[in-house]
């Protein structure tokens, strides 16, 4: 247990769609919603029973907020 409530979890292997989000983590939804609403229906792909997950390529305060890069992974069947 920790004050942040962070838990360990193993991400199951498999195919994923990946989109790179530039900028603030507060704006991640600006990249997530189009992935679900636009890309997924047009792709013919189906989501797997696994949660969306993030790879933070850099972090604030090491870089300015507008320079943050985050890869968003959508698990696919």
PyMOL Python script that loads the backbone (N, CA, C, O; Angstrom):
from pymol import cmd

cmd.read_pdbstr("""\
ATOM      1  N   UNK A   1       0.834  -1.194   0.000  1.00  0.00           N
ATOM      2  CA  UNK A   1       0.000   0.000   0.000  1.00  0.00           C
ATOM      3  C   UNK A   1       0.868   1.244   0.000  1.00  0.00           C
ATOM      4  O   UNK A   1       1.986   1.240   0.515  1.00  0.00           O
ATOM      5  N   UNK A   2       0.335   2.311  -0.587  1.00  0.00           N
ATOM      6  CA  UNK A   2       1.050   3.581  -0.627  1.00  0.00           C
ATOM      7  C   UNK A   2       0.029   4.707  -0.644  1.00  0.00           C
ATOM      8  O   UNK A   2      -1.135   4.485  -0.977  1.00  0.00           O
ATOM      9  N   UNK A   3       0.460   5.924  -0.284  1.00  0.00           N
ATOM     10  CA  UNK A   3      -0.482   7.047  -0.198  1.00  0.00           C
ATOM     11  C   UNK A   3      -1.138   7.407  -1.533  1.00  0.00           C
ATOM     12  O   UNK A   3      -2.225   7.985  -1.550  1.00  0.00           O
ATOM     13  N   UNK A   4      -0.490   7.072  -2.643  1.00  0.00           N
ATOM     14  CA  UNK A   4      -1.038   7.412  -3.953  1.00  0.00           C
ATOM     15  C   UNK A   4      -2.059   6.387  -4.441  1.00  0.00           C
ATOM     16  O   UNK A   4      -2.778   6.644  -5.407  1.00  0.00           O
ATOM     17  N   UNK A   5      -2.129   5.243  -3.793  1.00  0.00           N
ATOM     18  CA  UNK A   5      -3.062   4.209  -4.207  1.00  0.00           C
ATOM     19  C   UNK A   5      -2.603   3.448  -5.442  1.00  0.00           C
ATOM     20  O   UNK A   5      -3.412   2.795  -6.101  1.00  0.00           O
ATOM     21  N   UNK A   6      -1.313   3.524  -5.763  1.00  0.00           N
ATOM     22  CA  UNK A   6      -0.778   2.838  -6.936  1.00  0.00           C
ATOM     23  C   UNK A   6      -0.688   1.345  -6.646  1.00  0.00           C
ATOM     24  O   UNK A   6      -0.233   0.936  -5.578  1.00  0.00           O
ATOM     25  N   UNK A   7      -1.129   0.532  -7.610  1.00  0.00           N
ATOM     26  CA  UNK A   7      -1.040  -0.915  -7.468  1.00  0.00           C
ATOM     27  C   UNK A   7      -0.236  -1.493  -8.620  1.00  0.00           C
ATOM     28  O   UNK A   7      -0.184  -0.910  -9.703  1.00  0.00           O
ATOM     29  N   UNK A   8       0.382  -2.627  -8.391  1.00  0.00           N
ATOM     30  CA  UNK A   8       1.097  -3.341  -9.445  1.00  0.00           C
ATOM     31  C   UNK A   8       0.110  -4.213 -10.198  1.00  0.00           C
ATOM     32  O   UNK A   8      -0.793  -4.809  -9.612  1.00  0.00           O
ATOM     33  N   UNK A   9       0.298  -4.275 -11.510  1.00  0.00           N
ATOM     34  CA  UNK A   9      -0.563  -5.083 -12.349  1.00  0.00           C
ATOM     35  C   UNK A   9       0.229  -5.481 -13.574  1.00  0.00           C
ATOM     36  O   UNK A   9       0.961  -4.658 -14.123  1.00  0.00           O
ATOM     37  N   UNK A  10       0.107  -6.704 -14.012  1.00  0.00           N
ATOM     38  CA  UNK A  10       0.789  -7.163 -15.215  1.00  0.00           C
ATOM     39  C   UNK A  10      -0.111  -6.907 -16.417  1.00  0.00           C
ATOM     40  O   UNK A  10      -1.265  -7.334 -16.447  1.00  0.00           O
ATOM     41  N   UNK A  11       0.427  -6.213 -17.394  1.00  0.00           N
ATOM     42  CA  UNK A  11      -0.326  -5.926 -18.608  1.00  0.00           C
ATOM     43  C   UNK A  11      -0.244  -7.155 -19.505  1.00  0.00           C
ATOM     44  O   UNK A  11       0.851  -7.594 -19.858  1.00  0.00           O
ATOM     45  N   UNK A  12      -1.410  -7.722 -19.878  1.00  0.00           N
ATOM     46  CA  UNK A  12      -1.363  -8.906 -20.729  1.00  0.00           C
ATOM     47  C   UNK A  12      -0.834  -8.562 -22.122  1.00  0.00           C
ATOM     48  O   UNK A  12      -1.126  -7.495 -22.661  1.00  0.00           O
ATOM     49  N   UNK A  13      -0.060  -9.468 -22.688  1.00  0.00           N
ATOM     50  CA  UNK A  13       0.491  -9.263 -24.022  1.00  0.00           C
ATOM     51  C   UNK A  13      -0.592  -9.314 -25.087  1.00  0.00           C
ATOM     52  O   UNK A  13      -1.686  -9.828 -24.850  1.00  0.00           O
ATOM     53  N   UNK A  14      -0.286  -8.789 -26.238  1.00  0.00           N
ATOM     54  CA  UNK A  14      -1.217  -8.822 -27.351  1.00  0.00           C
ATOM     55  C   UNK A  14      -1.092  -7.578 -28.206  1.00  0.00           C
ATOM     56  O   UNK A  14      -0.280  -6.693 -27.939  1.00  0.00           O
ATOM     57  N   UNK A  15      -1.912  -7.533 -29.235  1.00  0.00           N
ATOM     58  CA  UNK A  15      -1.904  -6.401 -30.168  1.00  0.00           C
ATOM     59  C   UNK A  15      -2.547  -5.184 -29.536  1.00  0.00           C
ATOM     60  O   UNK A  15      -3.466  -5.294 -28.724  1.00  0.00           O
ATOM     61  N   UNK A  16      -2.044  -4.010 -29.927  1.00  0.00           N
ATOM     62  CA  UNK A  16      -2.606  -2.746 -29.450  1.00  0.00           C
ATOM     63  C   UNK A  16      -2.554  -1.713 -30.570  1.00  0.00           C
ATOM     64  O   UNK A  16      -1.650  -1.728 -31.405  1.00  0.00           O
ATOM     65  N   UNK A  17      -3.526  -0.828 -30.572  1.00  0.00           N
ATOM     66  CA  UNK A  17      -3.429   0.395 -31.362  1.00  0.00           C
ATOM     67  C   UNK A  17      -2.716   1.390 -30.457  1.00  0.00           C
ATOM     68  O   UNK A  17      -2.943   1.411 -29.247  1.00  0.00           O
ATOM     69  N   UNK A  18      -1.853   2.213 -31.044  1.00  0.00           N
ATOM     70  CA  UNK A  18      -1.083   3.173 -30.250  1.00  0.00           C
ATOM     71  C   UNK A  18      -1.196   4.547 -30.882  1.00  0.00           C
ATOM     72  O   UNK A  18      -1.049   4.706 -32.094  1.00  0.00           O
ATOM     73  N   UNK A  19      -1.459   5.532 -30.044  1.00  0.00           N
ATOM     74  CA  UNK A  19      -1.464   6.915 -30.500  1.00  0.00           C
ATOM     75  C   UNK A  19      -0.560   7.712 -29.556  1.00  0.00           C
ATOM     76  O   UNK A  19      -0.583   7.501 -28.343  1.00  0.00           O
ATOM     77  N   UNK A  20       0.221   8.614 -30.107  1.00  0.00           N
ATOM     78  CA  UNK A  20       1.106   9.454 -29.296  1.00  0.00           C
ATOM     79  C   UNK A  20       0.411  10.781 -29.011  1.00  0.00           C
ATOM     80  O   UNK A  20      -0.018  11.488 -29.923  1.00  0.00           O
ATOM     81  N   UNK A  21       0.311  11.096 -27.726  1.00  0.00           N
ATOM     82  CA  UNK A  21      -0.307  12.354 -27.296  1.00  0.00           C
ATOM     83  C   UNK A  21       0.782  13.343 -26.903  1.00  0.00           C
ATOM     84  O   UNK A  21       1.568  13.070 -25.996  1.00  0.00           O
ATOM     85  N   UNK A  22       0.836  14.498 -27.584  1.00  0.00           N
ATOM     86  CA  UNK A  22       1.776  15.543 -27.176  1.00  0.00           C
ATOM     87  C   UNK A  22       1.087  16.517 -26.224  1.00  0.00           C
ATOM     88  O   UNK A  22      -0.060  16.905 -26.445  1.00  0.00           O
ATOM     89  N   UNK A  23       1.789  16.905 -25.173  1.00  0.00           N
ATOM     90  CA  UNK A  23       1.263  17.936 -24.281  1.00  0.00           C
ATOM     91  C   UNK A  23       0.776  17.405 -22.949  1.00  0.00           C
ATOM     92  O   UNK A  23       1.076  16.279 -22.553  1.00  0.00           O
ATOM     93  N   UNK A  24       0.018  18.247 -22.274  1.00  0.00           N
ATOM     94  CA  UNK A  24      -0.428  18.026 -20.898  1.00  0.00           C
ATOM     95  C   UNK A  24      -1.180  16.712 -20.714  1.00  0.00           C
ATOM     96  O   UNK A  24      -1.954  16.297 -21.576  1.00  0.00           O
ATOM     97  N   UNK A  25      -0.938  16.070 -19.577  1.00  0.00           N
ATOM     98  CA  UNK A  25      -1.680  14.863 -19.219  1.00  0.00           C
ATOM     99  C   UNK A  25      -3.142  15.202 -18.949  1.00  0.00           C
ATOM    100  O   UNK A  25      -4.006  14.331 -19.058  1.00  0.00           O
ATOM    101  N   UNK A  26      -3.430  16.453 -18.599  1.00  0.00           N
ATOM    102  CA  UNK A  26      -4.813  16.877 -18.370  1.00  0.00           C
ATOM    103  C   UNK A  26      -5.628  16.857 -19.659  1.00  0.00           C
ATOM    104  O   UNK A  26      -6.856  16.925 -19.611  1.00  0.00           O
ATOM    105  N   UNK A  27      -4.966  16.765 -20.809  1.00  0.00           N
ATOM    106  CA  UNK A  27      -5.651  16.787 -22.097  1.00  0.00           C
ATOM    107  C   UNK A  27      -5.603  15.428 -22.805  1.00  0.00           C
ATOM    108  O   UNK A  27      -5.853  15.361 -24.008  1.00  0.00           O
ATOM    109  N   UNK A  28      -5.292  14.360 -22.097  1.00  0.00           N
ATOM    110  CA  UNK A  28      -5.210  13.036 -22.719  1.00  0.00           C
ATOM    111  C   UNK A  28      -6.504  12.660 -23.437  1.00  0.00           C
ATOM    112  O   UNK A  28      -6.471  11.985 -24.467  1.00  0.00           O
ATOM    113  N   UNK A  29      -7.633  13.092 -22.901  1.00  0.00           N
ATOM    114  CA  UNK A  29      -8.918  12.756 -23.532  1.00  0.00           C
ATOM    115  C   UNK A  29      -8.999  13.264 -24.967  1.00  0.00           C
ATOM    116  O   UNK A  29      -9.745  12.710 -25.775  1.00  0.00           O
ATOM    117  N   UNK A  30      -8.246  14.305 -25.295  1.00  0.00           N
ATOM    118  CA  UNK A  30      -8.256  14.838 -26.657  1.00  0.00           C
ATOM    119  C   UNK A  30      -7.673  13.847 -27.665  1.00  0.00           C
ATOM    120  O   UNK A  30      -7.939  13.947 -28.863  1.00  0.00           O
ATOM    121  N   UNK A  31      -6.883  12.897 -27.181  1.00  0.00           N
ATOM    122  CA  UNK A  31      -6.342  11.841 -28.044  1.00  0.00           C
ATOM    123  C   UNK A  31      -7.091  10.528 -27.864  1.00  0.00           C
ATOM    124  O   UNK A  31      -7.154   9.725 -28.794  1.00  0.00           O
ATOM    125  N   UNK A  32      -7.659  10.298 -26.689  1.00  0.00           N
ATOM    126  CA  UNK A  32      -8.369   9.042 -26.421  1.00  0.00           C
ATOM    127  C   UNK A  32      -9.706   9.000 -27.144  1.00  0.00           C
ATOM    128  O   UNK A  32     -10.015   8.003 -27.797  1.00  0.00           O
ATOM    129  N   UNK A  33     -10.507  10.055 -27.046  1.00  0.00           N
ATOM    130  CA  UNK A  33     -11.843  10.044 -27.637  1.00  0.00           C
ATOM    131  C   UNK A  33     -11.812   9.800 -29.142  1.00  0.00           C
ATOM    132  O   UNK A  33     -12.595   8.982 -29.626  1.00  0.00           O
ATOM    133  N   UNK A  34     -10.941  10.473 -29.913  1.00  0.00           N
ATOM    134  CA  UNK A  34     -10.901  10.176 -31.359  1.00  0.00           C
ATOM    135  C   UNK A  34     -10.477   8.734 -31.664  1.00  0.00           C
ATOM    136  O   UNK A  34     -10.894   8.163 -32.672  1.00  0.00           O
ATOM    137  N   UNK A  35      -9.656   8.156 -30.801  1.00  0.00           N
ATOM    138  CA  UNK A  35      -9.235   6.773 -30.984  1.00  0.00           C
ATOM    139  C   UNK A  35     -10.455   5.854 -30.941  1.00  0.00           C
ATOM    140  O   UNK A  35     -10.586   4.956 -31.773  1.00  0.00           O
ATOM    141  N   UNK A  36     -11.341   6.075 -29.979  1.00  0.00           N
ATOM    142  CA  UNK A  36     -12.555   5.269 -29.846  1.00  0.00           C
ATOM    143  C   UNK A  36     -13.633   5.671 -30.852  1.00  0.00           C
ATOM    144  O   UNK A  36     -14.248   4.807 -31.475  1.00  0.00           O
ATOM    145  N   UNK A  37     -13.863   6.958 -31.014  1.00  0.00           N
ATOM    146  CA  UNK A  37     -14.990   7.433 -31.829  1.00  0.00           C
ATOM    147  C   UNK A  37     -14.721   7.393 -33.326  1.00  0.00           C
ATOM    148  O   UNK A  37     -15.633   7.135 -34.113  1.00  0.00           O
ATOM    149  N   UNK A  38     -13.468   7.646 -33.730  1.00  0.00           N
ATOM    150  CA  UNK A  38     -13.166   7.740 -35.163  1.00  0.00           C
ATOM    151  C   UNK A  38     -12.355   6.550 -35.672  1.00  0.00           C
ATOM    152  O   UNK A  38     -12.780   5.851 -36.592  1.00  0.00           O
ATOM    153  N   UNK A  39     -11.196   6.325 -35.074  1.00  0.00           N
ATOM    154  CA  UNK A  39     -10.315   5.287 -35.593  1.00  0.00           C
ATOM    155  C   UNK A  39     -10.917   3.901 -35.447  1.00  0.00           C
ATOM    156  O   UNK A  39     -10.955   3.145 -36.418  1.00  0.00           O
ATOM    157  N   UNK A  40     -11.388   3.549 -34.259  1.00  0.00           N
ATOM    158  CA  UNK A  40     -11.867   2.181 -34.005  1.00  0.00           C
ATOM    159  C   UNK A  40     -12.988   1.763 -34.944  1.00  0.00           C
ATOM    160  O   UNK A  40     -12.881   0.688 -35.535  1.00  0.00           O
ATOM    161  N   UNK A  41     -14.054   2.533 -35.122  1.00  0.00           N
ATOM    162  CA  UNK A  41     -15.119   2.096 -36.039  1.00  0.00           C
ATOM    163  C   UNK A  41     -14.641   1.951 -37.482  1.00  0.00           C
ATOM    164  O   UNK A  41     -15.102   1.063 -38.198  1.00  0.00           O
ATOM    165  N   UNK A  42     -13.726   2.809 -37.912  1.00  0.00           N
ATOM    166  CA  UNK A  42     -13.233   2.757 -39.291  1.00  0.00           C
ATOM    167  C   UNK A  42     -12.216   1.650 -39.515  1.00  0.00           C
ATOM    168  O   UNK A  42     -11.996   1.222 -40.648  1.00  0.00           O
ATOM    169  N   UNK A  43     -11.591   1.185 -38.429  1.00  0.00           N
ATOM    170  CA  UNK A  43     -10.503   0.212 -38.559  1.00  0.00           C
ATOM    171  C   UNK A  43     -10.983  -1.220 -38.768  1.00  0.00           C
ATOM    172  O   UNK A  43     -10.262  -2.044 -39.330  1.00  0.00           O
ATOM    173  N   UNK A  44     -12.203  -1.516 -38.315  1.00  0.00           N
ATOM    174  CA  UNK A  44     -12.679  -2.893 -38.360  1.00  0.00           C
ATOM    175  C   UNK A  44     -12.120  -3.738 -37.224  1.00  0.00           C
ATOM    176  O   UNK A  44     -12.390  -4.937 -37.157  1.00  0.00           O
ATOM    177  N   UNK A  45     -11.357  -3.139 -36.342  1.00  0.00           N
ATOM    178  CA  UNK A  45     -10.781  -3.840 -35.187  1.00  0.00           C
ATOM    179  C   UNK A  45     -11.796  -3.900 -34.053  1.00  0.00           C
ATOM    180  O   UNK A  45     -12.789  -3.172 -34.052  1.00  0.00           O
ATOM    181  N   UNK A  46     -11.532  -4.781 -33.085  1.00  0.00           N
ATOM    182  CA  UNK A  46     -12.338  -4.887 -31.879  1.00  0.00           C
ATOM    183  C   UNK A  46     -11.428  -4.761 -30.669  1.00  0.00           C
ATOM    184  O   UNK A  46     -10.285  -5.217 -30.687  1.00  0.00           O
ATOM    185  N   UNK A  47     -11.948  -4.134 -29.613  1.00  0.00           N
ATOM    186  CA  UNK A  47     -11.146  -4.004 -28.397  1.00  0.00           C
ATOM    187  C   UNK A  47     -11.133  -5.326 -27.639  1.00  0.00           C
ATOM    188  O   UNK A  47     -12.095  -6.094 -27.657  1.00  0.00           O
ATOM    189  N   UNK A  48     -10.031  -5.556 -26.987  1.00  0.00           N
ATOM    190  CA  UNK A  48      -9.857  -6.727 -26.127  1.00  0.00           C
ATOM    191  C   UNK A  48     -10.384  -6.378 -24.738  1.00  0.00           C
ATOM    192  O   UNK A  48     -10.502  -5.200 -24.401  1.00  0.00           O
ATOM    193  N   UNK A  49     -10.698  -7.378 -23.939  1.00  0.00           N
ATOM    194  CA  UNK A  49     -11.151  -7.161 -22.565  1.00  0.00           C
ATOM    195  C   UNK A  49      -9.945  -6.851 -21.683  1.00  0.00           C
ATOM    196  O   UNK A  49      -9.526  -7.664 -20.860  1.00  0.00           O
ATOM    197  N   UNK A  50      -9.405  -5.658 -21.880  1.00  0.00           N
ATOM    198  CA  UNK A  50      -8.243  -5.190 -21.113  1.00  0.00           C
ATOM    199  C   UNK A  50      -8.312  -3.665 -21.124  1.00  0.00           C
ATOM    200  O   UNK A  50      -8.811  -3.072 -22.080  1.00  0.00           O
ATOM    201  N   UNK A  51      -7.819  -3.039 -20.079  1.00  0.00           N
ATOM    202  CA  UNK A  51      -7.926  -1.577 -20.007  1.00  0.00           C
ATOM    203  C   UNK A  51      -6.932  -0.862 -20.921  1.00  0.00           C
ATOM    204  O   UNK A  51      -5.869  -1.385 -21.256  1.00  0.00           O
ATOM    205  N   UNK A  52      -7.312   0.334 -21.305  1.00  0.00           N
ATOM    206  CA  UNK A  52      -6.416   1.267 -21.973  1.00  0.00           C
ATOM    207  C   UNK A  52      -5.252   1.522 -21.023  1.00  0.00           C
ATOM    208  O   UNK A  52      -5.451   1.575 -19.810  1.00  0.00           O
ATOM    209  N   UNK A  53      -4.024   1.683 -21.560  1.00  0.00           N
ATOM    210  CA  UNK A  53      -2.910   2.024 -20.670  1.00  0.00           C
ATOM    211  C   UNK A  53      -1.985   3.013 -21.341  1.00  0.00           C
ATOM    212  O   UNK A  53      -2.025   3.206 -22.557  1.00  0.00           O
ATOM    213  N   UNK A  54      -1.141   3.644 -20.519  1.00  0.00           N
ATOM    214  CA  UNK A  54      -0.296   4.747 -20.952  1.00  0.00           C
ATOM    215  C   UNK A  54       1.177   4.451 -20.727  1.00  0.00           C
ATOM    216  O   UNK A  54       1.547   3.773 -19.769  1.00  0.00           O
ATOM    217  N   UNK A  55       2.012   4.964 -21.618  1.00  0.00           N
ATOM    218  CA  UNK A  55       3.463   4.953 -21.438  1.00  0.00           C
ATOM    219  C   UNK A  55       3.908   6.412 -21.464  1.00  0.00           C
ATOM    220  O   UNK A  55       3.884   7.063 -22.508  1.00  0.00           O
ATOM    221  N   UNK A  56       4.311   6.910 -20.311  1.00  0.00           N
ATOM    222  CA  UNK A  56       4.766   8.294 -20.207  1.00  0.00           C
ATOM    223  C   UNK A  56       6.227   8.342 -20.639  1.00  0.00           C
ATOM    224  O   UNK A  56       7.103   7.847 -19.929  1.00  0.00           O
ATOM    225  N   UNK A  57       6.489   8.934 -21.796  1.00  0.00           N
ATOM    226  CA  UNK A  57       7.834   8.940 -22.366  1.00  0.00           C
ATOM    227  C   UNK A  57       8.753   9.949 -21.684  1.00  0.00           C
ATOM    228  O   UNK A  57       9.975   9.796 -21.701  1.00  0.00           O
ATOM    229  N   UNK A  58       8.166  10.972 -21.088  1.00  0.00           N
ATOM    230  CA  UNK A  58       8.917  11.929 -20.282  1.00  0.00           C
ATOM    231  C   UNK A  58       7.943  12.492 -19.248  1.00  0.00           C
ATOM    232  O   UNK A  58       6.734  12.280 -19.345  1.00  0.00           O
ATOM    233  N   UNK A  59       8.469  13.201 -18.271  1.00  0.00           N
ATOM    234  CA  UNK A  59       7.621  13.679 -17.181  1.00  0.00           C
ATOM    235  C   UNK A  59       7.949  15.113 -16.808  1.00  0.00           C
ATOM    236  O   UNK A  59       9.078  15.577 -16.971  1.00  0.00           O
ATOM    237  N   UNK A  60       6.934  15.803 -16.302  1.00  0.00           N
ATOM    238  CA  UNK A  60       7.103  17.121 -15.722  1.00  0.00           C
ATOM    239  C   UNK A  60       7.684  16.900 -14.328  1.00  0.00           C
ATOM    240  O   UNK A  60       7.191  16.001 -13.647  1.00  0.00           O
ATOM    241  N   UNK A  61       8.658  17.614 -13.852  1.00  0.00           N
ATOM    242  CA  UNK A  61       9.219  18.862 -14.332  1.00  0.00           C
ATOM    243  C   UNK A  61      10.488  18.700 -15.171  1.00  0.00           C
ATOM    244  O   UNK A  61      11.148  19.693 -15.475  1.00  0.00           O
ATOM    245  N   UNK A  62      10.843  17.461 -15.553  1.00  0.00           N
ATOM    246  CA  UNK A  62      12.040  17.290 -16.388  1.00  0.00           C
ATOM    247  C   UNK A  62      11.899  18.009 -17.725  1.00  0.00           C
ATOM    248  O   UNK A  62      12.881  18.506 -18.277  1.00  0.00           O
ATOM    249  N   UNK A  63      10.669  18.064 -18.243  1.00  0.00           N
ATOM    250  CA  UNK A  63      10.398  18.816 -19.470  1.00  0.00           C
ATOM    251  C   UNK A  63       9.194  19.720 -19.204  1.00  0.00           C
ATOM    252  O   UNK A  63       8.402  19.467 -18.296  1.00  0.00           O
ATOM    253  N   UNK A  64       9.071  20.762 -19.997  1.00  0.00           N
ATOM    254  CA  UNK A  64       7.917  21.649 -19.874  1.00  0.00           C
ATOM    255  C   UNK A  64       6.644  20.884 -20.206  1.00  0.00           C
ATOM    256  O   UNK A  64       6.673  19.921 -20.973  1.00  0.00           O
ATOM    257  N   UNK A  65       5.533  21.312 -19.630  1.00  0.00           N
ATOM    258  CA  UNK A  65       4.263  20.607 -19.816  1.00  0.00           C
ATOM    259  C   UNK A  65       3.895  20.454 -21.294  1.00  0.00           C
ATOM    260  O   UNK A  65       3.373  19.413 -21.692  1.00  0.00           O
ATOM    261  N   UNK A  66       4.156  21.458 -22.096  1.00  0.00           N
ATOM    262  CA  UNK A  66       3.801  21.382 -23.518  1.00  0.00           C
ATOM    263  C   UNK A  66       4.713  20.423 -24.298  1.00  0.00           C
ATOM    264  O   UNK A  66       4.418  20.098 -25.448  1.00  0.00           O
ATOM    265  N   UNK A  67       5.819  19.966 -23.687  1.00  0.00           N
ATOM    266  CA  UNK A  67       6.735  19.020 -24.332  1.00  0.00           C
ATOM    267  C   UNK A  67       6.508  17.577 -23.899  1.00  0.00           C
ATOM    268  O   UNK A  67       7.218  16.681 -24.356  1.00  0.00           O
ATOM    269  N   UNK A  68       5.534  17.336 -23.026  1.00  0.00           N
ATOM    270  CA  UNK A  68       5.252  15.977 -22.571  1.00  0.00           C
ATOM    271  C   UNK A  68       4.814  15.107 -23.745  1.00  0.00           C
ATOM    272  O   UNK A  68       4.119  15.563 -24.653  1.00  0.00           O
ATOM    273  N   UNK A  69       5.237  13.843 -23.706  1.00  0.00           N
ATOM    274  CA  UNK A  69       4.828  12.857 -24.715  1.00  0.00           C
ATOM    275  C   UNK A  69       4.316  11.616 -23.996  1.00  0.00           C
ATOM    276  O   UNK A  69       4.968  11.092 -23.092  1.00  0.00           O
ATOM    277  N   UNK A  70       3.144  11.155 -24.411  1.00  0.00           N
ATOM    278  CA  UNK A  70       2.533   9.974 -23.808  1.00  0.00           C
ATOM    279  C   UNK A  70       2.014   9.075 -24.912  1.00  0.00           C
ATOM    280  O   UNK A  70       1.273   9.530 -25.783  1.00  0.00           O
ATOM    281  N   UNK A  71       2.392   7.809 -24.890  1.00  0.00           N
ATOM    282  CA  UNK A  71       1.811   6.826 -25.812  1.00  0.00           C
ATOM    283  C   UNK A  71       0.607   6.193 -25.145  1.00  0.00           C
ATOM    284  O   UNK A  71       0.681   5.738 -24.004  1.00  0.00           O
ATOM    285  N   UNK A  72      -0.505   6.168 -25.868  1.00  0.00           N
ATOM    286  CA  UNK A  72      -1.761   5.606 -25.371  1.00  0.00           C
ATOM    287  C   UNK A  72      -1.981   4.282 -26.099  1.00  0.00           C
ATOM    288  O   UNK A  72      -1.993   4.238 -27.330  1.00  0.00           O
ATOM    289  N   UNK A  73      -2.153   3.213 -25.342  1.00  0.00           N
ATOM    290  CA  UNK A  73      -2.318   1.869 -25.913  1.00  0.00           C
ATOM    291  C   UNK A  73      -3.753   1.390 -25.722  1.00  0.00           C
ATOM    292  O   UNK A  73      -4.282   1.381 -24.610  1.00  0.00           O
ATOM    293  N   UNK A  74      -4.370   0.992 -26.836  1.00  0.00           N
ATOM    294  CA  UNK A  74      -5.711   0.424 -26.817  1.00  0.00           C
ATOM    295  C   UNK A  74      -5.592  -1.047 -27.197  1.00  0.00           C
ATOM    296  O   UNK A  74      -5.338  -1.357 -28.361  1.00  0.00           O
ATOM    297  N   UNK A  75      -5.773  -1.971 -26.233  1.00  0.00           N
ATOM    298  CA  UNK A  75      -5.643  -3.401 -26.524  1.00  0.00           C
ATOM    299  C   UNK A  75      -6.702  -3.887 -27.514  1.00  0.00           C
ATOM    300  O   UNK A  75      -7.888  -3.587 -27.377  1.00  0.00           O
ATOM    301  N   UNK A  76      -6.245  -4.641 -28.510  1.00  0.00           N
ATOM    302  CA  UNK A  76      -7.112  -5.152 -29.563  1.00  0.00           C
ATOM    303  C   UNK A  76      -7.192  -6.670 -29.528  1.00  0.00           C
ATOM    304  O   UNK A  76      -6.277  -7.342 -29.052  1.00  0.00           O
ATOM    305  N   UNK A  77      -8.310  -7.208 -30.043  1.00  0.00           N
ATOM    306  CA  UNK A  77      -8.452  -8.672 -30.155  1.00  0.00           C
ATOM    307  C   UNK A  77      -7.516  -9.180 -31.216  1.00  0.00           C
ATOM    308  O   UNK A  77      -7.471 -10.383 -31.475  1.00  0.00           O
TER     309      UNK A  77
END
""", "prot")
cmd.dss("prot")
cmd.show_as("cartoon", "prot")
cmd.util.cbc("prot")
cmd.orient("prot")
